[in-house]
Amino acid sequence: MNERVAIILAAGMSSRMNTKLPKVLHEVCGRPMLAYVLDACRGAGVKKAYVVVGYNKEAVIEAFAHDKDIVWVEQKEQKGTGHAVLCCKEHLANFDGETLVLCGDGPLIRTETLSTLTGKHESEKASATIATAILDDPTGYGRIVRDAYGNMQGIVEHGDCTEKQRDIKEVNPSYYCFNNKVLFDALANIKPNNVKNEYYLTDALHLIISNGLKVVAVTAVAAEDAISVNSRAQLSETSKVMQKRILNKLMAGGVTIVAPDNTWIDARAKIGQDTVIEPFVYIHGEVEIGSNCRVGPFAFVRNGTTIGSDVVLGVFTEIKNAQLGDGVRARHHSYIGDAVVGENVNIGAGSITANFDGKDVHETRIGKDSYIGSGSILIAPIELTAGSHIKAGSVVGRENQ
């Protein structure tokens, strides 16, 4: 495999989304859109990603501060996709390998698709390869123009299409693989001769073709994967597709999800075999749930929670940033926040950990085999020893332990 890097375009602000947040930081199933693109690249053998930022770049950089394989490149003026890629020239001028060019607002991208793209690029010994999609409604996408023999002739942006070209169903979802030197040689010679007076990356492809170098198009992108997010409606549509993927993966791994259409699970959640997720469950953040559990209906499991095996969380139970040992039962209307709960603890209906005093959040620790009666309030910080028995309706704090 050739050495491979990626350039990810993430500089836009998206006026159509009516947002102050950088577009690539909008979340899809709990993660920023850009995170999915980065993960797909890593899975396809990319060792370093050059992420082009512009609008509110500080927020994007901060969100991915722990990722050590990212080089941040600023595009100070928004002059189109070709100009954005050209901003990376100083970093890649001497790179002799493959360069993927992708958009940061396409979270439905898959590692498998990138592997197909790069595999085709290498087997064809191409100077440039693009992965295309076939869409029933290609509105807004650049069209793939081929000759009578099926050879690629170029890409025409939607705004520059003739009426005949707008009928073309094969589109460019912006998955590119280039020979790096060929890419930057072409970019140095493109001109802004289009409707928006921008430098298009697609014009670099045209130059590569006109120079007699080999450009290949492989239809490898599923129609649903081609969705890029340019509006709140598209963000919602993308989230629905991603949520279906998440639930299908969990079910394939042995999790029963009783009503997938009425269940929402974060992309970061991990759930063990033979656990049952009842209808109207919402799991958000980095959550781990063990095997043989039953969650819901109407349960809310929040970020930072780790749940052991054989745990039952019932109707309207909320768990936040807590560790629950094996065999815990919290069946009805309970709140357990910032707590460590030992094995085989029973939390009665309506019982809560009062973890916030108006200024600070405190921890509750409940020893194994304890019984917390219905309607109890445990005022943190508090620690109950193993085998504790709290009567129903009790208010327990440090002063009355």
N, C-alpha and C positions, 0 to 999 in steps of 0.2 A: 504494500500500500504506500502510495506517495505521501509525503508530509502534507498535512492539511490544516488550514486555518479557516476562520469564518469572519466575515464582515456583516454585522447586524445593524440595520438601519433603525434607529430609535430616537430620532431628533424631533419628531413632529409633536404638535400640540393638539391637533384635531379640533378645529373650530366647530365641526358638526356635532361633536359630543358635548359642546357647551360645558367645558370643564377647566378647572385650574390645575388639575393633576396631569402630569405627563401621561400621554395615552398608554404607553407600555406598562405603566404602573397600575392601571385599572385591573381589578382582580377577576379571574375566571376560576370558580370553585376554590377560592381561598388563596390563590397564588397570583402574583403579577403575570401578565401575559408574557413578558420578556423571559420569565423563568422557564417556561415551557420550551421556548425556542433554544435557549442555552442548553437545556437538558437533551434536546433532540440532537444538537450539534455534538455534544460530548459523547453520546451514544454512537454517533457516526464517525468517531475517531478524530474529532477536532481537539487539538491540544491548546489552542489559544483563540479567544474571540475578541475581535476589535469592534467594540460597540460605539456607534456614532451617536452622540447626544447633542442636544441643542437647547430646546425649551426646558427651563427648570432642571438643568442637568444635575444640579446638586442633589435633588431628591432621588433621581435615578441612581446616581453613584452611591448614595448613602444606603439605598435599599439593597444593594448588592455588594456592600463593603467587604463581606467575608469571602467573596469569590475571588480566588487568587489567579484564575486563568483568564481574567478580563483585562483588556487594555482599553482605556477610555479615550475616545477621540472626539474633539469638539467640532461641530459644524456651526460656525458663527452666523452664517446667513443661509436661509433655506432656498437653495438654488436647484433643487431636484435630486433625483436618486444618483445620477452620474456624478454630480458634484459631491454628494455625501461620501460615495466610495472613494473619490479622488482625495478626500481629506485624509485617508489612511496611507497615502503614498509614502510619506516619510518613514512610516513603520515597516512597510512591505517592499520598499524599492529593491532590496537585494534578496527577497524571498524567492526561492525556486521550488515551487510546489503547486498544490491546488488551493484555490480560494473559493469558498462558498460565499455567496452573497444572498442574504435573507432579510426579511422584514420582521421587526420586533413585535408587530401587531397581528401576527398569525399564530396564535397559541395552539391551534389544532394540528400543527406540523408533527410528523412522526419520524422517529429515527429510521424506521424501515424505508420510508420514502427517500430520505437522504442517502441511505445505503444503495438504493436502486439508482439514484441519480449519479452518485460517484462511481458506482460499478459500471454504469453505461459509459460515463466519461472516460474511464480508464480502458475499457475493452475496445472502444471505438478510437482511442488515441485522439480524442477531440481537443480542439483549442477552447471550446466552450460548449456546455451542455445545459439545457434547461429541462425542468420537469413541468409538464403541462397537465391541465384538467379539462374535462368535458362537462360543460354546464348547460342545463336547459335554459337558464336565463343568464347570459354572459354580461349583462349591463354593468358597466364600470370597469371591466377588466380589459387589458390589452389582448388583442386577438393574434393568434398564431397564423401566419400566412405561409402556405406550402405551395410548391409547384405541382404539376400534374403527376409527378412521380412520388410525391409525398415528402420531398426534401424541403427542409425549412428554408424559407426565404427572408423571414424577419418577423418582427412584432410591431403591431400598430396600436398605440394607445387609444382607449375608447374615444377620447375627445378629438382625435385626429382621423378616426375611421371614416371611410366612405359608407354610403348606405349598404352596399353589397358586403363590405367587410364586417359591418355590424351583425350580419346574419351568421357569421362564423361562431361555432359553439366551442371550439378549442381555444382555451384562454391561458394566459400567463399568470399564475399565482405567485410569481416572484421567488422561485427556487432556482438558483443559478450555481453552476460550478465552472470555474475558469482556470486555465493556465494563468498563473499570476502575472507573468511578464506580458503575455498577450493582452490581458485585461488592462493593465496600466498604460501600455503603448496605445491602445485604442482610446482610452479615456482622455489621453493628452490631445487627441485630435477631434473630439466631438464638439459640435456647435449647438447653441440653443435655437434651433430653427423649427419651433413647434408652437402650438397655440398658446401655451403658458409661458413661453420664453424661458424654459428650464432646460438643464442638461440631463437628458434621460439616459439611464443605464442601457436601455434598449438600443439607443443609437450606437453604443459601443459594439453591440452585437452585429448591427448592420455593417459597421466598418470591418469587423472581423470577417464577415461573410464576403464583403466586397474585395477584401485582400486575398481571397482564395483559400482561407483557412477553414478547417472543418468545424461546423457547428451542428450539433445534434439536439433534437427534441424528443423526449421520451414521455409518453402519457402515463404518468405514475402517481398523480395526485388524485385521491378520491374527491368527489364533488364536495362533500361536507368539509374536507380538510382545507379547501381553497378559501373558506370564509376568512376575510381579514376584517378587522374591527374599525369601522369609521363612524359608527353611530351607537347610541345606547341600545337601539333595537338589535343591531348586529352583535353587541356585547351579550345581550340576553340570549340570542340565538346560539352563539358560541358556547355559552355556559351550559345550555341544555344539552348540546352535543357532548361536551366534556363530562357532564354529570352522568350521562348514560354510559360513557366509557368507564368511568370510575366504578359505577355500580356493577357493570358487567364483569369487570376484572375481579371485584370482591366476590361476586357470586361464583365465578369460575374457580376461585380459591377456597370455596367451601362455606361461604357466608350466605345465610338465608335472608333475603330482603323481601318482606311480605308484600310491600306495595311500592315498587320502584318509582312510580309517578308521584308519590306523596312522601318521598324521602330525600333528604339532602345530606351528602357526606363530602367533607373536604378532601381534596386531592392528597393531602398529607397524612390522612388517617390510616391506621393499620388495624385490621380486625381479624381475629383468629377463627380457626375452623369451627364449624357447627354453632357459631353464634347466630342468634336470630335478631334481626332488626325489624321491629314492628312499625306500622304506619305512622307518619307524621313525626319521625325522629329527625333531629337536626344535630349534626356532628360537625363542629367547626374548629379548625386549627390542627396543631400537632397532637393528635390523640392516639393512644394505643389501647385496644380492647382485646382481652384474651379470648380463649376458646370457651365454648359451651355457655356463653352468656345470653341473657335476654334483655334487650333494651327497648323501652317504649311500651305502649304508644305514647306519643307526645313528650318524649324525653329530649333534653337539651344537654349535650356533652360538649364542653368548651375547651379551649386551648390549654395545653399543659397537663391534661388528665391522663393518667395511666390506670387501667382497670385490669385486675387479675382474671382468673378463670372462674367459671360457675358463679358469676355475679348477676343479680337481677336488679335492673333499674326500671321502675314502673312509671305509671302515668304522671305527667307533669313533674318529673324529677329533673333537677338541674345540677350538674356537676361541673366545677370550674377549678382548674389548676390543682387537682387532688390526686392522691394515690389511694386506690381501693384494693385491699387484699383479696385473695380468693374467698369465694363464698359469701361476700357481702350482699345484704338485702336492703334495698331502699325502694320500696314499692309504690309509695304514694306521696305526691306533693311535697317533696323534700328538697332542700338546697344544701349542698355540700361544697363549700368553697375553701380553697387554701388549706386543705386538710390531708392528714395521713391516717387512713383508717385500716386497722388490722384485719386479719382473717376472721370470717364468720361473724362479723358485726351485723346486728339488725338495727336499721334506722327506721323508727316508727313514722306513721303518716304525719305530715306537716312539721316534721322536725327540721331545724336548720342550724348551721354554724354561723354565728354572727361574727363575721371576720373583719368588718370595717368599723372603726370607731369614729369616723368622720374625718380622720386625718391619715391614719395608717392602716394597712392591711396586716392582720395577724393570723397565726397558724393555730389550727386545732389538731390535736393528736388523740386518737381513740384506740386503746389497746384491743387486742384480739378477744373474741368471744364476749364482747360487751353487748349490752342491750340498751338502746335509747328509746324510751317510751314516746308515744305519739304526742305531738305538739310541744316537744322540748326545744329549748333554745340554749345552745352551748356558746357562751360568750368568750371569744378568743382574746388573748392567747390562753389556751387551756390544754391540759393533758390529762386524759382519763386512763387509769391503769387497766391492764388486762382483766377481763371479767367484770367490769363495772356495770352497775344496773341503775339506770336513770328512770325514775317514775314519770309517767305521763304528765305533761303540763309543767314540767320543771324548768326553771331558769337557772343555769349553772354557770358560774364564773369562778375566777380564782378565789374570790372572797368567801364563797360558800361551798367550796369543795370539801 
